[in-house]
């Protein structure tokens, strides 16, 4: 049960459209610069997604041998990707927990907790002994840490997106939402860059023995940086008004399921292709190219760094353009392009030519960025202020379960049984599903947030 929502259409007629959100943005600017909010939301998501992505890279390169040495290569890879998928299963739970408190007590406080949970569980993976030392306990503890990591990330994105969107003036919400949306690009670039440097500087034995642990241990330092930044920001003006009016929902998740089931399910469906593209083009393609095509580890990590620039470009272009063109139109364009690119990706990879591999992965990540960039404002705008954290987070992370958790697993099985072309058809099918879901949703850029 929840208290009624405040509706901006109850304000006097002389109030201009968008005045409430503009006032909120101006109020935020008087107490705390929008630049600080943008930097805080960007740094937080960059750190948390760095933590998440280093696991994906390690799962593709080394975790199968470190924690599942008794299995044959295909099953060891599947086991490694399964531990990777555990975090996606945990992310909706994190959305429920952090969304509840984010909609009850505020966005800022829960973001600090999510950062600590995510960062420390990541760092402890770097300290975890392998199968040769702990036996069966090694993979079990790995799964536990991965589960905790997923819960932390499940609460991260929604809070970071709301931090930016609820501080921003109405006509610039897409612009400010672009900053937390760039976090994954930078986090992925940093994660891949660290692995590339270690792979280039160490021989194979050293890399597999201890080198892969270094990116995880760096998380101790990054958590300190993230906390320093996040503790300096204030609560969003939109949610401050909810608290002042004592209208916070008593059970936000229940209110989402009761009042917004359509927005929740269709929003999650819209996110499927963003996740599916990313984890197919990065985690799976890294494993496929190095294991099946025989491309060197250093080469693939370097090509992934180049491809990440395409992701950042697509994210920034679409997010900032969405204030003028509309969120929905750009998301539809990205999903439509992804339908085509799914069929192009693996023919380019199978050439074994570095330039064409970079083009294939870069094109996939550009499509993903065009979909992902506007989602930073689009998903929060689908829900009211008393359930916005829970609704946006659940939609985002349910899409992750459907698109990201299963993509490397399905791709591995499909390639093994039917060849690489089947993986491309799978990506295109995910794009069609997302396209249909977004077509069933409205445009939101003119909506009030208060």
N, C-alpha and C positions, 0 to 999 in steps of 0.2 A: 504494500500500500504506500502511496506517496501523496504529498501535498500537491495542490494544483500548480501547473506551470504558469509563470507570468507571461502574458502575451503582449507584444509590442503594439498590436493593432488596437489595444485598449487605451492607448495614449490619445490625447486630444488631437483633433483633425489637423490643427495647425503644425503639428510636428512633421517635419519633412521626412520622406522615406529615407531610411538609412541613418537618421539622426542619432538614434540610440547607439548604434555601433560606432559611428563617428565620434560621438561624445566619449564612448568608452575608450577608443583609441587615443583621443586627446587627453583624457584623464590619465591613462597609462603613461603617456609621454611626459606629463608634468611631474610624475613621481619617479619614473624610471625610464630611461631612454629605450626606444624600440630597438636600437642597435644592440643593447645589452641582452635583451630578450632573444633577439635573433641569434646572437653568438651563443647564448646559453643553450638554446634548443638545438643548434647545429652541433656544438661540441658534445653535448650529451648523447645524441643519437649516433654521432661518428664513433665515439668510444664504445658504446654498447654494440653497435653493429660490427665494429672491429673484433670485439670479443666473440660475437656469433660467427663471423666469417672465418676466423682462424681455425675454428673447429672443422668447418666444411673443407678447407684446404688440407688440413691434417688428415681428415677422414679419407680424402681422395688419394693422399700420397703415402701415409705411413701408419695410421692407426690400425689398419687391417693386420699388419705384421707385428705391431707392438702389443696388441691386445687379443688378437685372434689367430695366433700362429699355427694352430692345429687344424685349421680349415683349409680346403683347397682355395685357389685364388678367387674364383667367382663368388663362392659362398663367404669368404673372408671379406670381400668388398661389400657384399650385401649386408653382412653383419655390421661392418663399419658404418655404412649408410643408414642402417636401422637405428644405431645409437644416435646418429645425426637426426633422424626423424623423431626421436623421443622428445626433443625440445619443442618441436612443432605441436605435438600432442599436449604438451604442458602449457603452451602459450595461451590457449583459451581459458585455462584455469587461472593463469596470471591476469588475464583481462577481467575475469570475474572478481578476483580478490582486489587488485589494484583499482579497477573501475569502481568497485563499491566504495572504497575509501576516498578515491579521487572525486566522486560525486557527493560524498558525505562531508569530508573535511577539507578538501582542496587539492588542486593539481600539484602544487610545489612539493608538499611533504612526501607524497607517495613517489615522486620522481627521485628523490634522494634515496629512499629505500630500494627502489628498483635498481638503481645504479650500483649500490652496495651488493645486492644479491647477485646481480649479473656479473659484476667485475670479480668478486671474490671466488665465486664458483669457477669462473674461467681460469683464474690464477692457480687454483688448486689442481686443475687438470695437469698443469705443468709440473706439479710436484708428485703426481700419482705414479707409483711404480708400475711396470708393465706385467704381462702375464708370466714372464719368467721368474719374477720375484714373488708375486702375490697369488698366482694361479687364477682360479675362477673369480676370486674377489676383485681382481683388477678390472675386468669388464663390467662387473656389477657396480663397483664404485664409480666407474666412468659413466654408466647410465644414470646413476643418482645425481652426479654433478651436472650432467647434461639436462636432466629434468629440472633441477633448480635454476639452471641458466635459462631455460625456456620460460619458467614462471616469471623471472625478472624481466626478460625481454617482452613478455606478454603485457606488462604494465608500462613499458617504456614508450612505445610509439604514440599511443593515445595521449599520454600526458604531454609529451614534447610537441605534438601537433597542436593540442589545445593551448599550450603555453604561447605559441606563436599566433594562432588564429584569433584567440580571444583577447589578445592585446592589440591586434592590428585594426586599423580603420577598415570599414566595409569594402571599399573599392581597392584595397591593397592586401586583402587576405591571401590571395594566391601568391603574391610576392613574398610575404613573410612566411607562409607555409612552405615555400621553396627551401628555406634554410634547414629545417629538420629533415626534409626530403632529400637533401644533399648528403645527409649523414651516412646513409648506406654506401653512396659512391665513394666518399672519402674513407670510410671504414674498410670497405673492400680493397681500395687502392693501398691503404696502409698495411692491411693484413697480407695481401699478395706481395707487396714490396718487401716486407720483412722476410717472408718465406723465400722470395727470390734472392735476396742478399745472402741469406744463410745457405741456400742451396748452391749459390755460386762460390761462396767463400769456404765451404766445408766439403770434405770428401764424403762419399755416400755413407760410409760406415759411421762417421761422426754425426752426420745429419740425422740418420735413423736412430742413433744411440741417445743423443742429447740435444742436438741442434733444433729439432722440431719443438722442443719445450720452451725455448726462449720467447717466442711470440706470446705464449700463455703467461709467462712470468712477468712480462712487461705490463700486464693488466694491473698489477699492484700499483705501479706508478700512475697509470691512466685513471684509476679510480680516484686517487688523490686530486688530480687535476680536475676531474669532473665534479667532485664534491665542492671544490673551491669555487667553481663557476656557479653551480646551481644554488649554493647557499646565499648568493648575493642577489638573487632575483626575488620579486614579490609575487603574491597571488594575482591571478588574472582579474581584471575589473569586472568581467561578466560574472564570474563565479562569486566574487566578493558581494555583488548585489544579491545573489541567491542566498548567501549566508546571512546577509543583513536582513533580508525579508523572511528568514527562517522557513525557506521553501525547499530545502534540500530533501531529496527523495529518501525514504526510509529503506527501500529495497530497489536500488536502481536497475539491477539486472532483471528483476521480475517485471519492472515497468517497461523495460526495453522489449521483452518477449511479449508482453501484453499489448503495448501501444504501437510498437514499431517492428513487428515481425517481418513485414515486407521489406523495409529498408535494411534490416539486418541481413536477411538472406540474400537479397539482390546485391547489396554492397559487398558481401563476402564473395558472391559469384563474380563480381567485377574485378576483385583482387586476384582471382585464380591465375590469370595469365601473367600478371606481374611476377608472382612467385614462381610460376612454372617456367617462364622464360629465364629468370635469373638463375635458378638452381640447375636447370638443364644446361645453360650456356656456361656456367662456371664450374660447379662441383662435378657434375656428370661429365661434361666435355673434357675437363682436366684429367679425370680418371680414364676416359675413353681414349683420348689422344696419346697419353703416356703409356697406357697399358695395351691398347689394341693397335693403334697406328704406329707406335714406336717413336713418337716425337719426344725429344728430350724434356726432362722436367724443367730445366732452366728456360728452354725456349717457350714452353707453354705458360710458365709463370710470367715471362716477359710479355708475351702476346696478351695475356689476361690484363696486365697493367695498361696496355694500349687500349684494349676494348673497354676498360673502365671509364676512359675519357668520353666514349660514346654515351655511356650511361649518364654521366654527369651532364653532358650537353643536352640530351633528351629531357632529363628531369628539369633542368633550369629553364629551358626553352618553353616547355609545356606548362610548367607551374606559373611562370610569370605571365605568359600569354593568356592564361585562363581568366585573368581579371577582365580582359576585354572580349575574348572570344567565347568564354564560357567553359566550365569544367567538363561538362558532358561531351561536348563536341570534340574536344581534344582527346579524351579518353577513348571515344569511339574510333577516332582516327588511328590511335595507337593499337587498339585491338584488331582493327581491320588490317593494318600493315603486318601485325604479328601472324595473322592467318596465312599470309603469303610467305613470310620469312621462315615460318616453321618448315616449309617444304624446301627452302633454299639452304638452310643451316648445315645439314649433314653432307649434302653434295660438296659444299665448300670445304668442310673439314676433311672429307675423305680424300681430297687431292693431296693432303700432306704438305701443301705449300704454305709456309708461314704467313705470307701476305694474304692469301685467301682464307686461312684459318682466322686471322685477325679480323678480316672483313665479315666472316660468318658470325663470330662471337660478338663483334662490335655492333653489327646490325641488329642482332637479337637484343642486346642490352640497350640500344637506342630505342627500339620499340618498347621495351620494358620501361624506360625512363619517361616516354611520352604518356604512358598509362599511369605510371607511379607519381609523377610530379603533381598533377592536379588533385590526386587523391588526398593530399595533405590538407586541403581545404574542403574537398567534396564530401568525404565521409563525416567529418564533424558537422558540416552544414545539414546533414540529413537528420540530425537528432536535436532535441531541445536541450537547454542548459542543465537541467536537473539530472539528465541521463546521458549526457554527451560523452563523457569519459568511457562509460561502460559500453554504450552503443557503438561508438567509433572503434574502440579497441577490439570488441568482439567481432565486428565485421572484418576488420583488418586481419585478425589472427585466425579466424575460421577460414578465411581465404588462404592463409598460410598452410593450414592443415591439408586443404584440398589441392592446393597448387604446389607448395614447396616440399612438404614432408614426403609425399609419394613420388615426386618427379624423378629423383635419382634412382629410386627402387624400381619404378616402372620402366624407366629408360634402360637400366641394366638388364632386366628380364626381356624387354622387347628386342633390344639389340642382339642378345644372345640367341633368341628364338627366331627372329624374323629379319635381322639386319638393321643397319642404321637408318634406313629410309622410314621404318616404322616409328622411330622416335620422333622424326620430323612430323609425321602425321599426328602423333600424339600431341605435340606442341600446338599444331594448328587446331586440333579439336578443343583444347583448352581455351584457345583464343575465341573460337566460335561461341563457347559457353559464356565467356565474359562479355562478348559483344551483345548477346541476347539479354543478359542481365542488365547491362547499362542502358540498353534501349528501353527497358521497362521502368527506369528511374527518371525523375524529373531533373531539370537544371536547377541549381541551387545558389548561384553567385549573387542573386539579389535578395536572398533571405536575410532576415535579422537574426543575430545570435542571442540577444538579450532576452 
